[in-house]
Amino acid sequence: MIPYSQKLNQSILNSNSLLCLGLDPDLEKIPHHLLETEDPVFEFCKAVIEESASSVCAYKLNIAFFAALGERGWSTMRRVLSVIPSGVVTIADAKVGDIGNSSEKWASTYLDEFAFDSITVSPYMGTDSVEPFIRRPGKGAFLLALTSNPGSADFQVQRLDDGRSLYESVIDQASAWNKHGNLGIVTGATRSDQLKSIRNRVPDMVFLIPGIGAQGGDLKETLANSLDKYRRGVLINVGRDILYASRDENFRASVAKRTGDYVAAINKVRFTITV
């Protein structure tokens, strides 16, 4: 198994893209005609993948949207994973984190049984909680650090006795854990004012950045503050703004166009700004 960092960089190079497409399938929002099919969520995700696979470096599957479908949701998720090209990185957006033996089982579930390349992880329970997800160089994890939701201010920006914010402590610990180069951090585009200091803190780590698109993050400012010295090191996650651009039978064209527009916008900034 090749190192996770190598697979991710190769996917970025192959697609010439930093776009990570978030698959958050919502039965209330997918095109109406697909609701008549045997497995609407699979048919929707399959169509989205077919229209975007050559233009993205990763797909992030939001586990909650599949789990909400009950038992069938898990088989649907497996089917969706089966149609993602092998060279494109997959991320299980599960935000897991538990005591060591439970984390072992979560790692086995998502990284082995479902064969995701990587997973989002909560850092709150510490080393024994995170270690099972980053033990294998061929698999990766993204640690929640400074997220894009409004409630993140409740804890993540609080000051510790040593003067650091809690999220800065998480990032410093993530850097110490990153022995295999397979641990990244989640930091939201709505926090672009802090991105530059985070990049300076961890110049070689990969950032998974939600918050562009429907959540209102500024793409140019986000990239200017987060790209690494190779003009990579960032996965810009977009979900709803691409997935639900249209609900009519022509939705495939809307997905393809919106995906292409995002890739072009990202690359325009990526290759013109000074890093």
C-alpha positions as a Markdown table, in Angstrom:
| # | Residue | x | y | z |
|---|---|---|---|---|
| 1 | Met | 0.0 | 0.0 | 0.0 |
| 2 | Ile | 1.4 | 3.4 | -1.0 |
| 3 | Pro | 1.7 | 6.1 | 1.7 |
| 4 | Tyr | -1.4 | 8.1 | 2.1 |
| 5 | Ser | 0.4 | 11.4 | 1.4 |
| 6 | Gln | 1.7 | 10.0 | -1.9 |
| 7 | Lys | -1.7 | 8.9 | -3.0 |
| 8 | Leu | -3.2 | 12.3 | -2.1 |
| 9 | Asn | -0.5 | 14.3 | -3.9 |
| 10 | Gln | -0.8 | 12.0 | -6.9 |
| 11 | Ser | -4.5 | 12.6 | -7.0 |
| 12 | Ile | -4.0 | 16.3 | -6.9 |
| 13 | Leu | -1.5 | 16.2 | -9.7 |
| 14 | Asn | -3.6 | 13.9 | -11.9 |
| 15 | Ser | -6.7 | 16.0 | -11.6 |
| 16 | Asn | -4.8 | 19.4 | -11.4 |
| 17 | Ser | -7.3 | 20.2 | -8.7 |
| 18 | Leu | -7.6 | 20.9 | -5.0 |
| 19 | Leu | -11.3 | 20.4 | -5.0 |
| 20 | Cys | -12.8 | 17.8 | -2.6 |
| 21 | Leu | -16.4 | 17.1 | -3.4 |
| 22 | Gly | -18.6 | 16.5 | -0.3 |
| 23 | Leu | -21.2 | 13.8 | -0.9 |
| 24 | Asp | -24.1 | 14.8 | 1.5 |
| 25 | Pro | -27.0 | 13.1 | -0.2 |
| 26 | Asp | -30.4 | 14.4 | 1.1 |
| 27 | Leu | -33.6 | 12.8 | -0.2 |
| 28 | Glu | -35.4 | 16.1 | 0.2 |
| 29 | Lys | -33.0 | 17.8 | -2.2 |
| 30 | Ile | -32.0 | 15.3 | -4.9 |
| 31 | Pro | -33.7 | 15.5 | -8.4 |
| 32 | His | -37.3 | 14.4 | -8.2 |
| 33 | His | -37.1 | 11.8 | -11.0 |
| 34 | Leu | -34.4 | 9.9 | -9.1 |
| 35 | Leu | -36.9 | 9.3 | -6.2 |
| 36 | Glu | -38.6 | 6.8 | -8.5 |
| 37 | Thr | -35.5 | 4.5 | -8.7 |
| 38 | Glu | -34.8 | 1.6 | -6.5 |
| 39 | Asp | -31.9 | 3.3 | -4.7 |
| 40 | Pro | -32.2 | 7.1 | -5.2 |
| 41 | Val | -29.2 | 8.1 | -3.1 |
| 42 | Phe | -26.9 | 5.7 | -5.0 |
| 43 | Glu | -28.2 | 6.8 | -8.4 |
| 44 | Phe | -27.7 | 10.5 | -7.4 |
| 45 | Cys | -24.2 | 10.0 | -6.0 |
| 46 | Lys | -23.2 | 7.8 | -9.0 |
| 47 | Ala | -24.3 | 10.5 | -11.4 |
| 48 | Val | -22.4 | 13.2 | -9.4 |
| 49 | Ile | -19.3 | 11.1 | -9.4 |
| 50 | Glu | -19.5 | 10.4 | -13.2 |
| 51 | Glu | -19.8 | 14.1 | -13.9 |
| 52 | Ser | -17.0 | 15.2 | -11.5 |
| 53 | Ala | -14.4 | 12.4 | -11.1 |
| 54 | Ser | -11.9 | 13.8 | -13.5 |
| 55 | Ser | -12.0 | 17.2 | -11.9 |
| 56 | Val | -11.7 | 16.4 | -8.1 |
| 57 | Cys | -8.8 | 15.1 | -6.0 |
| 58 | Ala | -11.1 | 13.6 | -3.3 |
| 59 | Tyr | -14.6 | 12.8 | -2.3 |
| 60 | Lys | -15.7 | 13.3 | 1.3 |
| 61 | Leu | -18.7 | 11.1 | 2.3 |
| 62 | Asn | -20.7 | 12.5 | 5.2 |
| 63 | Ile | -21.5 | 9.4 | 7.1 |
| 64 | Ala | -24.6 | 10.9 | 8.9 |
| 65 | Phe | -26.4 | 11.3 | 5.6 |
| 66 | Phe | -26.0 | 7.6 | 4.8 |
| 67 | Ala | -26.6 | 6.4 | 8.4 |
| 68 | Ala | -29.9 | 8.3 | 8.5 |
| 69 | Leu | -31.2 | 5.9 | 5.8 |
| 70 | Gly | -31.0 | 3.0 | 8.2 |
| 71 | Glu | -29.6 | -0.4 | 7.3 |
| 72 | Arg | -29.9 | 0.3 | 3.6 |
| 73 | Gly | -27.8 | 3.4 | 3.9 |
| 74 | Trp | -24.7 | 1.4 | 4.8 |
| 75 | Ser | -25.1 | -0.8 | 1.7 |
| 76 | Thr | -25.7 | 2.3 | -0.4 |
| 77 | Met | -22.5 | 3.9 | 0.9 |
| 78 | Arg | -20.6 | 0.7 | -0.1 |
| 79 | Arg | -22.1 | 0.9 | -3.6 |
| 80 | Val | -21.1 | 4.6 | -3.8 |
| 81 | Leu | -17.5 | 3.9 | -2.8 |
| 82 | Ser | -17.4 | 1.2 | -5.5 |
| 83 | Val | -17.9 | 3.7 | -8.3 |
| 84 | Ile | -15.3 | 6.2 | -7.2 |
| 85 | Pro | -12.2 | 5.8 | -9.3 |
| 86 | Ser | -9.3 | 4.1 | -7.4 |
| 87 | Gly | -6.9 | 7.0 | -7.9 |
| 88 | Val | -9.3 | 9.5 | -6.2 |
| 89 | Val | -8.9 | 9.8 | -2.4 |
| 90 | Thr | -11.9 | 9.0 | -0.2 |
| 91 | Ile | -12.6 | 10.6 | 3.1 |
| 92 | Ala | -15.1 | 9.2 | 5.7 |
| 93 | Asp | -16.5 | 12.3 | 7.4 |
| 94 | Ala | -17.4 | 10.5 | 10.6 |
| 95 | Lys | -15.7 | 12.7 | 13.2 |
| 96 | Val | -15.1 | 9.8 | 15.4 |
| 97 | Gly | -13.1 | 9.6 | 18.6 |
| 98 | Asp | -13.4 | 7.2 | 21.5 |
| 99 | Ile | -11.3 | 5.3 | 24.0 |
| 100 | Gly | -8.6 | 3.2 | 22.5 |
| 101 | Asn | -10.3 | -0.1 | 21.9 |
| 102 | Ser | -13.4 | 1.6 | 20.5 |
| 103 | Ser | -11.3 | 3.7 | 18.2 |
| 104 | Glu | -9.6 | 0.5 | 17.0 |
| 105 | Lys | -13.1 | -0.8 | 15.9 |
| 106 | Trp | -14.0 | 2.5 | 14.3 |
| 107 | Ala | -10.7 | 2.5 | 12.4 |
| 108 | Ser | -11.3 | -1.1 | 11.3 |
| 109 | Thr | -14.9 | -0.3 | 10.2 |
| 110 | Tyr | -14.1 | 2.7 | 8.0 |
| 111 | Leu | -10.5 | 2.1 | 6.9 |
| 112 | Asp | -10.7 | -1.7 | 6.5 |
| 113 | Glu | -14.3 | -2.9 | 6.1 |
| 114 | Phe | -15.4 | 0.1 | 3.9 |
| 115 | Ala | -11.8 | 0.7 | 2.7 |
| 116 | Phe | -11.9 | 4.5 | 2.9 |
| 117 | Asp | -8.5 | 6.1 | 2.4 |
| 118 | Ser | -8.9 | 8.5 | 5.3 |
| 119 | Ile | -11.3 | 9.7 | 8.0 |
| 120 | Thr | -12.2 | 12.8 | 10.1 |
| 121 | Val | -11.4 | 12.4 | 13.8 |
| 122 | Ser | -12.2 | 14.3 | 17.0 |
| 123 | Pro | -9.1 | 15.0 | 19.1 |
| 124 | Tyr | -10.8 | 15.5 | 22.4 |
| 125 | Met | -9.9 | 12.1 | 24.0 |
| 126 | Gly | -6.2 | 12.3 | 23.2 |
| 127 | Thr | -3.4 | 10.0 | 22.0 |
| 128 | Asp | -5.0 | 6.6 | 22.5 |
| 129 | Ser | -8.1 | 7.8 | 20.7 |
| 130 | Val | -6.3 | 9.1 | 17.6 |
| 131 | Glu | -3.5 | 6.6 | 17.2 |
| 132 | Pro | -5.5 | 3.8 | 15.7 |
| 133 | Phe | -6.4 | 6.0 | 12.7 |
| 134 | Ile | -2.9 | 7.1 | 11.9 |
| 135 | Arg | -0.9 | 4.0 | 12.7 |
| 136 | Arg | -0.8 | 2.8 | 9.1 |
| 137 | Pro | 1.1 | 5.0 | 6.7 |
| 138 | Gly | -1.3 | 4.0 | 3.9 |
| 139 | Lys | -4.3 | 5.5 | 5.6 |
| 140 | Gly | -4.9 | 9.0 | 6.7 |
| 141 | Ala | -6.9 | 11.1 | 9.1 |
| 142 | Phe | -8.0 | 14.8 | 9.5 |
| 143 | Leu | -8.2 | 16.1 | 13.0 |
| 144 | Leu | -10.9 | 18.6 | 13.9 |
| 145 | Ala | -9.0 | 21.8 | 14.8 |
| 146 | Leu | -10.9 | 25.1 | 14.0 |
| 147 | Thr | -14.2 | 24.2 | 12.4 |
| 148 | Ser | -16.6 | 26.4 | 10.3 |
| 149 | Asn | -19.7 | 26.0 | 12.4 |
| 150 | Pro | -20.8 | 28.9 | 14.7 |
| 151 | Gly | -20.6 | 26.8 | 17.8 |
| 152 | Ser | -16.9 | 26.3 | 17.3 |
| 153 | Ala | -16.3 | 29.5 | 19.4 |
| 154 | Asp | -17.7 | 27.7 | 22.5 |
| 155 | Phe | -14.5 | 25.8 | 22.9 |
| 156 | Gln | -12.0 | 26.0 | 20.1 |
| 157 | Val | -10.9 | 29.6 | 20.4 |
| 158 | Gln | -10.8 | 29.6 | 24.3 |
| 159 | Arg | -7.4 | 30.6 | 25.7 |
| 160 | Leu | -5.4 | 28.2 | 27.8 |
| 161 | Asp | -3.1 | 29.1 | 30.7 |
| 162 | Asp | 0.0 | 29.0 | 28.4 |
| 163 | Gly | -1.6 | 31.6 | 26.1 |
| 164 | Arg | -2.5 | 29.4 | 23.2 |
| 165 | Ser | -6.0 | 28.9 | 22.0 |
| 166 | Leu | -7.4 | 25.4 | 22.4 |
| 167 | Tyr | -7.3 | 24.9 | 18.6 |
| 168 | Glu | -3.6 | 25.9 | 18.5 |
| 169 | Ser | -2.9 | 23.3 | 21.2 |
| 170 | Val | -4.7 | 20.7 | 19.0 |
| 171 | Ile | -2.7 | 21.7 | 16.0 |
| 172 | Asp | 0.6 | 21.5 | 17.9 |
| 173 | Gln | -0.3 | 18.0 | 19.1 |
| 174 | Ala | -1.4 | 17.0 | 15.6 |
| 175 | Ser | 2.0 | 18.0 | 14.3 |
| 176 | Ala | 3.7 | 15.9 | 17.0 |
| 177 | Trp | 1.6 | 12.9 | 16.1 |
| 178 | Asn | 2.2 | 13.2 | 12.4 |
| 179 | Lys | 5.1 | 10.7 | 12.2 |
| 180 | His | 3.9 | 9.1 | 9.0 |
| 181 | Gly | 2.9 | 12.4 | 7.2 |
| 182 | Asn | -0.7 | 11.0 | 7.1 |
| 183 | Leu | -2.4 | 13.4 | 9.6 |
| 184 | Gly | -4.0 | 16.6 | 8.4 |
| 185 | Ile | -6.3 | 19.1 | 10.1 |
| 186 | Val | -9.8 | 20.4 | 9.5 |
| 187 | Thr | -10.0 | 24.2 | 9.5 |
| 188 | Gly | -12.9 | 26.1 | 8.1 |
| 189 | Ala | -12.9 | 28.7 | 5.4 |
| 190 | Thr | -15.0 | 30.9 | 7.6 |
| 191 | Arg | -11.9 | 31.2 | 9.8 |
| 192 | Ser | -9.7 | 32.7 | 7.1 |
| 193 | Asp | -8.3 | 35.3 | 9.5 |
| 194 | Gln | -6.6 | 32.5 | 11.4 |
| 195 | Leu | -5.5 | 30.4 | 8.5 |
| 196 | Lys | -2.2 | 32.2 | 7.9 |
| 197 | Ser | -1.0 | 31.7 | 11.4 |
| 198 | Ile | -2.1 | 28.1 | 11.3 |
| 199 | Arg | -0.1 | 27.5 | 8.1 |
| 200 | Asn | 2.9 | 29.1 | 9.7 |
| 201 | Arg | 2.5 | 26.8 | 12.6 |
| 202 | Val | 2.3 | 23.6 | 10.5 |
| 203 | Pro | 3.9 | 24.4 | 7.1 |
| 204 | Asp | 3.8 | 20.8 | 5.9 |
| 205 | Met | 0.4 | 19.5 | 7.0 |
| 206 | Val | -2.7 | 19.2 | 4.8 |
| 207 | Phe | -5.7 | 21.3 | 5.5 |
| 208 | Leu | -9.2 | 20.0 | 4.8 |
| 209 | Ile | -11.2 | 23.2 | 4.5 |
| 210 | Pro | -15.0 | 23.3 | 4.5 |
| 211 | Gly | -17.0 | 26.5 | 4.4 |
| 212 | Ile | -16.6 | 27.6 | 0.8 |
| 213 | Gly | -19.8 | 27.9 | -1.2 |
| 214 | Ala | -23.0 | 27.6 | 0.8 |
| 215 | Gln | -21.3 | 28.6 | 4.1 |
| 216 | Gly | -19.9 | 31.8 | 2.6 |
| 217 | Gly | -16.2 | 31.4 | 3.0 |
| 218 | Asp | -14.0 | 33.6 | 0.7 |
| 219 | Leu | -12.1 | 31.4 | -1.8 |
| 220 | Lys | -9.3 | 33.9 | -2.6 |
| 221 | Glu | -8.6 | 34.8 | 1.0 |
| 222 | Thr | -8.7 | 31.2 | 2.1 |
| 223 | Leu | -6.2 | 30.0 | -0.5 |
| 224 | Ala | -3.9 | 33.0 | 0.0 |
| 225 | Asn | -3.6 | 32.1 | 3.7 |
| 226 | Ser | -3.5 | 28.3 | 3.5 |
| 227 | Leu | -1.5 | 27.0 | 0.5 |
| 228 | Asp | 1.8 | 25.4 | 1.2 |
| 229 | Lys | 5.1 | 26.2 | -0.6 |
| 230 | Tyr | 4.2 | 23.8 | -3.4 |
| 231 | Arg | 0.8 | 25.5 | -4.0 |
| 232 | Arg | -0.9 | 22.4 | -2.6 |
| 233 | Gly | -1.5 | 21.3 | 1.0 |
| 234 | Val | -5.2 | 22.2 | 0.9 |
| 235 | Leu | -8.4 | 20.3 | 0.1 |
| 236 | Ile | -11.2 | 22.8 | -0.6 |
| 237 | Asn | -14.4 | 21.0 | 0.3 |
| 238 | Val | -17.6 | 22.0 | -1.5 |
| 239 | Gly | -20.8 | 20.0 | -1.2 |
| 240 | Arg | -24.3 | 21.6 | -1.4 |
| 241 | Asp | -23.3 | 24.3 | -3.9 |
| 242 | Ile | -22.4 | 21.6 | -6.4 |
| 243 | Leu | -24.7 | 18.8 | -5.5 |
| 244 | Tyr | -27.9 | 20.8 | -5.5 |
| 245 | Ala | -27.3 | 23.3 | -8.3 |
| 246 | Ser | -30.4 | 21.8 | -10.1 |
| 247 | Arg | -33.2 | 19.4 | -9.3 |
| 248 | Asp | -34.4 | 18.8 | -12.9 |
| 249 | Glu | -33.5 | 15.9 | -15.2 |
| 250 | Asn | -30.6 | 18.0 | -16.5 |
| 251 | Phe | -28.9 | 18.1 | -13.1 |
| 252 | Arg | -25.8 | 16.3 | -14.4 |
| 253 | Ala | -24.9 | 19.2 | -16.6 |
| 254 | Ser | -25.3 | 21.6 | -13.6 |
| 255 | Val | -23.0 | 19.3 | -11.5 |
| 256 | Ala | -20.4 | 19.2 | -14.3 |
| 257 | Lys | -20.5 | 23.0 | -14.9 |
| 258 | Arg | -20.4 | 23.9 | -11.2 |
| 259 | Thr | -17.5 | 21.5 | -10.6 |
| 260 | Gly | -15.6 | 22.9 | -13.5 |
| 261 | Asp | -16.2 | 26.5 | -12.3 |
| 262 | Tyr | -14.9 | 25.7 | -8.9 |
| 263 | Val | -11.7 | 24.0 | -10.2 |
| 264 | Ala | -11.1 | 27.0 | -12.5 |
| 265 | Ala | -11.7 | 29.5 | -9.7 |
| 266 | Ile | -9.4 | 27.6 | -7.3 |
| 267 | Asn | -6.6 | 27.2 | -9.9 |
| 268 | Lys | -6.8 | 30.9 | -11.0 |
| 269 | Val | -6.0 | 31.9 | -7.4 |
| 270 | Arg | -3.7 | 29.0 | -6.7 |
| 271 | Phe | -1.3 | 29.8 | -9.6 |
| 272 | Thr | -1.4 | 33.6 | -9.5 |
| 273 | Ile | -0.9 | 34.5 | -5.8 |
| 274 | Thr | 2.4 | 34.7 | -4.1 |
| 275 | Val | 3.0 | 31.9 | -1.5 |
